[in-house]
């Protein structure tokens, strides 16, 4: 019955009307999530990049098309600020493989070229923390594997959720976000650094004047030397 519920629900209008607010934090807040190899995944490595999330499974009817398109998107944008993060999940009873087998299968079958996370739930009370966060911006649990694609911009903010668009339309949304990321990068780099302040080298002290012996007999005249004007500091 699950597949019929999916077919009924799949195709809900995709949304770019994010409900994200600053108090929800950004993608980079997550520090205790493992990748497919069991290592802590550093979300800070995604700063400045557009990131596409999708829940995946090896036993889904959409597995072939889903992985093929994501691998191609990553290949097309290999030199751009873009990453894909896929989340293997057995929430729909379609991912029975363990992590080692999942990675081996996807690598050999599709040429995996983006990160896979440790297998976890994407719906229900045990939903992984990142998907809980994504749902705050775009409410409603995913209805199937490969059915929803969440787009996070280069500042770590969810900006779109695709559900019924064609592959080309999803790619167009990715391209627009990537272009925005590229446009923002030069602006940040163009901010000039403050010029260093260098102190001017003070003039050397005047050489002592040798007083003739005859002059020493005269009573000394007490004088107050003129106060030297401080040297300006170069700006």
Residue pairs with C-beta under 8 A, 6 or more apart in sequence:
2 92
2 93
3 144
5 143
6 92
6 143
6 144
6 147
9 143
10 143
10 144
10 147
10 163
10 164
11 163
11 164
12 140
12 143
12 163
12 164
13 163
13 164
14 160
14 161
14 162
14 163
14 164
14 165
15 138
15 160
15 161
16 159
16 160
16 161
16 173
18 137
18 138
18 157
18 158
18 159
18 160
19 136
19 137
19 138
19 139
20 136
20 137
20 157
20 158
24 133
24 136
24 137
25 133
26 155
26 156
26 157
27 43
27 46
27 51
27 130
27 133
27 152
27 156
27 157
28 43
28 44
28 46
28 47
28 156
29 43
30 43
30 129
30 130
30 133
31 40
31 43
32 40
33 40
33 41
33 43
33 117
33 118
33 128
33 129
33 130
34 40
34 41
34 117
34 118
35 41
35 115
35 116
35 117
35 118
36 88
36 99
36 102
36 103
36 115
36 116
36 117
36 118
36 119
37 99
37 103
38 99
38 118
41 115
41 117
46 83
46 85
46 156
47 154
47 156
48 81
48 154
48 181
48 185
49 81
49 82
49 83
49 154
49 181
50 81
50 82
50 83
50 151
50 152
50 153
50 154
50 174
50 177
50 178
50 181
51 82
51 83
51 84
51 85
51 151
51 152
52 70
52 73
52 82
52 83
52 84
52 85
52 149
52 150
52 151
52 152
52 174
53 84
53 85
53 86
53 87
53 130
53 131
53 134
53 149
53 150
53 151
53 152
54 66
54 70
54 84
54 86
54 87
54 146
54 148
54 149
54 150
55 86
55 87
55 88
55 89
55 91
55 122
55 131
55 142
55 145
55 146
55 147
55 148
56 63
56 66
56 67
56 86
56 87
56 88
56 89
56 95
56 116
56 145
56 146
57 63
57 88
57 89
57 90
57 92
57 94
57 95
57 145
57 146
58 88
58 94
58 95
58 97
58 102
58 105
58 106
59 94
59 95
59 96
60 66
60 92
60 94
60 144
60 145
60 146
62 144
62 145
62 146
62 147
63 145
63 146
65 146
65 167
66 145
66 146
67 106
67 109
67 110
67 112
68 110
69 167
69 170
69 171
70 84
70 86
70 114
71 110
71 111
71 112
71 113
71 114
73 82
73 84
73 171
73 174
74 82
74 83
74 84
74 113
74 114
75 113
77 174
77 178
78 113
80 178
80 181
80 182
81 154
81 178
81 181
81 182
81 185
82 174
82 178
82 181
83 114
83 115
84 114
84 115
85 114
85 115
85 117
86 114
86 115
86 116
86 117
87 116
87 117
87 120
87 122
87 128
87 130
87 131
88 95
88 99
88 102
88 116
88 117
88 118
88 119
88 120
89 95
89 119
89 120
89 121
89 122
89 145
90 96
90 119
90 121
91 121
91 122
91 123
91 124
92 144
92 145
94 145
95 102
95 119
95 145
97 105
98 119
99 118
99 119
102 116
102 119
103 112
103 116
106 112
106 116
117 128
117 130
120 126
120 128
121 127
121 128
121 131
122 128
122 131
122 141
122 142
123 131
123 141
123 142
124 141
127 135
127 141
131 142
133 158
134 150
134 158
134 161
135 141
137 157
137 158
137 161
138 150
138 158
138 161
142 148
147 163
148 161
148 162
148 163
149 161
149 162
149 163
149 170
150 158
150 160
150 161
151 158
151 159
151 160
151 161
151 162
151 173
151 174
151 177
152 158
152 159
153 159
153 177
153 180
153 181
154 177
154 180
154 181
154 184
159 177
160 173
160 177
162 169
162 170
162 173
165 173
195 235
197 233
197 234
197 235
198 233
198 234
199 233
199 234
200 231
200 232
200 233
200 234
202 231
203 231
